[in-house]
Amino acid sequence: MAADIHIRRYQPGEEQAIWTLYFDTTHQVVARDYTAEQVDRWAPENDDLKAWKQKLARTKPLVAIIEDQIVGFAELEDDGHIDTFYGHYRWQRQGVGTALLEAVEAEAKRAGIEVLFAEVSTTAVAFFLAKGFEVTEERASRVCGTPAKQYMMRKQLGA
């Protein structure tokens, strides 16, 4: 791990920083496995920040912080669904995803959630497999209106 990673809840006012992380990482990392059209639909250039603010206010994601910079975020729903899970493209393979997932798992256990599940991009499958998730289904899903391969993955949490 290259730096000290602190995990905390999203705070109002951080919407633009989280959107920029999402947009940049989608266009820098996810783009390796998907077409330009898919990536542009996934994270559009002129997204509605108002809708993004409403989403974050509702989901209250966990954020990873290094030196006062948001370097990752993850959303855990009450049923164990991990909706978004992103590490900043400049901080890939430096412990951000691991720290976020450990925090997600700890929160899930506190809430009595026994199984985590997610729709995972081709880009993220190897990470989730390495963290004990299993592929339960491969899908040719529609992501933002365009066909895109995704994987349904799940992990049974221990006691």
Beta strands, then each sheet from edge to edge (+ up, - down):
strand 1: 6-9
strand 2: 62-66
strand 3: 69-76
strand 4: 82-87
strand 5: 115-121
strand 6: 134-143
strand 7: 146-156
sheet 1: 1+ 2- 3+ 4-
sheet 2: 5+ 7- 6+
end
